[in-house]
Amino acid sequence: MTELEKMLAGQPYDPLDNVLIKMRKNARLICEEFNLSSIAHLGKRKKILKRLFGSTGKNFYVEPQFKCDYGCNIHVGENFYANFDCVILDVAEVRIGDNCFIAPQVGIYTATHPVDPHQRARGIESAQPVSIGNNCWIGGHAVINPGVSLGHNVVVGSGAVVTKNFGDNVVIAGNPARIIKNV
């Protein structure tokens, strides 16, 4: 298997592989172009993100600064909105449903590293996908960790650190996040 195939399969991979380095560089160049674009050219911004993301709905909007690892592993539905300073580390797929809103400075991470310090020192990484259902709202400064799946109609409170899966129709908050209310 190539390092890219290993990465997408959730297996340990070498991030210093030339193909992966080239892909990350391309994504950073596109992010740089997007982040430097003017609000006066919203159509251009949308075209830039369509080149970056794996798939999008027709209606979506992202505020700059936006940063990601690869871009091609990000899939967003209709009526998606990401506020300022969103970071999506899309080493694995990130799938976000329709009518989802992301507040400022949210981090969605799929990349993970070995717990064992000797393995970690070798630079090997792995990844786990993130899935966010329809009609979700992720509050400011929240962090969604690798492997997390959120159901439909989930609200994530500001500053929450989401370390496990949650089903539909809940409000979660805290570190680690827990259910504080059913919707």
PyMOL commands that set and color helices and strands:
alter all, ss='L'
color gray80, all
select helices_A, chain A and resi 3-8+18-36+39-52+117-121
alter helices_A, ss='H'
color red, helices_A
select strands_A, chain A and resi 60-62+66-68+74-76+80-82+86-89+94-96+101-102+107-109+111-112+126-127+130-132+137-138+143-144+149-150+155-156+161-162+170-173+178-182
alter strands_A, ss='S'
color yellow, strands_A
deselect
rebuild
show_as cartoon
